[in-house]
Amino acid sequence: KIRRNIARAAARGETYTPPEPTVKKVTPELTEEDDEQNGESEEIDEAIEAKKSSAAEKLEQTLASLESNPDNLNAKERRSAKRKAEAIATEESGCDDVTVLMEWYKRHKASASSKAGRKKKGKQNQNPAATIEKLSEEDKAKLESAKKLNESIAKLEKNDKLNSE
């Protein structure tokens, strides 16, 4: 593009000077006010993470849909739709690049699933007697019959006479 503009300017008898590239990366410096507003910044961080997460999920779903090609799009239309989805995701998330967004999402998804797993394990290790007491009478009866069924299956599996030789 720059070469083309130089050639056009030369044809007109002028000289073309390309514009200076601008860098928009600004790193915020922490001040004392930022330390005081730390609670607010955590809420903002959570909001940003939610935006990123939803944008990445939408992008992942859209890309999966494009892979399956339900609308019988040709390759050019699929590429165009993919670029459009990526542009929308970067705009919604505020990330500079789709690869950065997807890497963040993979890390965030992995850490979120491990945290959720820890929470579930913690809840599962609670007192089972207290959990059984919370069940309705019908569910308690179902639990008892399931236990009996499980015991009878275990007895059948232990019985070597029933196994085929």
PETAKA-V485300 format. One record per residue. N is the residue number from 1. RES is the residue in three letters. D_LAST is the distance of its C-alpha to the last C-alpha in whole Angstrom. Layout:
{{N;RES;D_LAST} {N;RES;D_LAST}}
This chain:
{{1;LYS;80} {2;ILE;82} {3;ARG;83} {4;ARG;84} {5;ASN;86} {6;ILE;88} {7;ALA;89} {8;ARG;90} {9;ALA;92} {10;ALA;94} {11;ALA;95} {12;ARG;97} {13;GLY;98} {14;GLU;97} {15;THR;94} {16;TYR;91} {17;THR;90} {18;PRO;86} {19;PRO;85} {20;GLU;84} {21;PRO;80} {22;THR;80} {23;VAL;77} {24;LYS;76} {25;LYS;74} {26;VAL;75} {27;THR;74} {28;PRO;75} {29;GLU;76} {30;LEU;75} {31;THR;78} {32;GLU;79} {33;GLU;79} {34;ASP;75} {35;ASP;74} {36;GLU;76} {37;GLN;74} {38;ASN;71} {39;GLY;69} {40;GLU;71} {41;SER;69} {42;GLU;66} {43;GLU;66} {44;ILE;67} {45;ASP;64} {46;GLU;62} {47;ALA;64} {48;ILE;63} {49;GLU;60} {50;ALA;59} {51;LYS;61} {52;LYS;59} {53;SER;56} {54;SER;57} {55;ALA;58} {56;ALA;55} {57;GLU;53} {58;LYS;55} {59;LEU;55} {60;GLU;51} {61;GLN;51} {62;THR;54} {63;LEU;52} {64;ALA;49} {65;SER;50} {66;LEU;52} {67;GLU;49} {68;SER;48} {69;ASN;51} {70;PRO;51} {71;ASP;55} {72;ASN;54} {73;LEU;57} {74;ASN;58} {75;ALA;58} {76;LYS;61} {77;GLU;61} {78;ARG;58} {79;ARG;59} {80;SER;62} {81;ALA;60} {82;LYS;58} {83;ARG;62} {84;LYS;63} {85;ALA;60} {86;GLU;60} {87;ALA;64} {88;ILE;64} {89;ALA;61} {90;THR;63} {91;GLU;66} {92;GLU;64} {93;SER;63} {94;GLY;66} {95;CYS;64} {96;ASP;66} {97;ASP;63} {98;VAL;59} {99;THR;57} {100;VAL;59} {101;LEU;58} {102;MET;54} {103;GLU;54} {104;TRP;55} {105;TYR;53} {106;LYS;50} {107;ARG;51} {108;HIS;52} {109;LYS;49} {110;ALA;47} {111;SER;49} {112;ALA;49} {113;SER;45} {114;SER;45} {115;LYS;47} {116;ALA;46} {117;GLY;43} {118;ARG;44} {119;LYS;46} {120;LYS;43} {121;LYS;41} {122;GLY;44} {123;LYS;44} {124;GLN;40} {125;ASN;41} {126;GLN;44} {127;ASN;43} {128;PRO;40} {129;ALA;42} {130;ALA;45} {131;THR;43} {132;ILE;42} {133;GLU;45} {134;LYS;46} {135;LEU;44} {136;SER;45} {137;GLU;44} {138;GLU;42} {139;ASP;40} {140;LYS;39} {141;ALA;38} {142;LYS;35} {143;LEU;35} {144;GLU;34} {145;SER;31} {146;ALA;30} {147;LYS;29} {148;LYS;28} {149;LEU;25} {150;ASN;24} {151;GLU;24} {152;SER;22} {153;ILE;19} {154;ALA;19} {155;LYS;18} {156;LEU;16} {157;GLU;14} {158;LYS;15} {159;ASN;13} {160;ASP;10} {161;LYS;9} {162;LEU;9} {163;ASN;6} {164;SER;4} {165;GLU;0}}
